[in-house]
Amino acid sequence: MFASNISPLRWVRRIVLVIMAVFGLLFMLQQVVVRIVRRAAPRPMPARLAPVLTMPWRSRLFGSPEQILNRAGVAPGMRVLEIGPGPGVYTVPLARRVASQGTGGNVTCLEIQPEMIAMLQERLEDAGVQNVEVIQGDGRYMPLADGSFDLVFLTGVLGETPDLAALFSECARVLKPGGILAVTEQVSDPDFRLPSTVQTLAVNAGFGEDGRVGLSWWAFTARYRK
């Protein structure tokens, strides 16, 4: 009796809303499962998913590469180590920033996956960037000299590393006295880590806090000084 008073258009709208709600719940469930699995067995992001990192919505929601470089405190003339650059979303603007004003800054990229290195090198060549050294290696055992860098740049890397204590210890080793460790995390990353986790790791590795920008539950950049 009551159903007959509802127009066909309203029924269509209700059905669409129900379908959207079901898909939304399934997506949330999938995200929970993925995050649990990756937390139990941390590993690098598969190279086949690299295009996700370059989608425009990431910059709109979490900040452009230039904004994230600002938050990290990247400045002309710095020698920067970028760990886990993947296809190089941040590497090109990073390299241009440190070399601006004729200061001769440079970037070293440490990436463990050969497929990601190939994508990174292609991006650097297309952009005509020449002040970047690319090394295949593991952040837990860096083939780099002590006290080599002014800043270590980490974006969405923590949850991909099985031994975070070793990673932070290595970051401290390769930084110059007074050097900065800049860690950026974004909730879109299934390996997202909260500021409290990052802080504990940094303090245990001997770092002092140097400020944090952003929302702790959404996207943030935390800086720590050696």
Helices and strands as residue ranges (DSSP letters): G 3-5, H 8-40, G 47-54, H 56-62, H 65-72, E 79-83, H 91-99, G 100-102, E 106-111, H 114-127, E 132-136, E 149-155, G 158-160, H 164-174, E 175-186, H 195-204, E 208-215, E 219-225
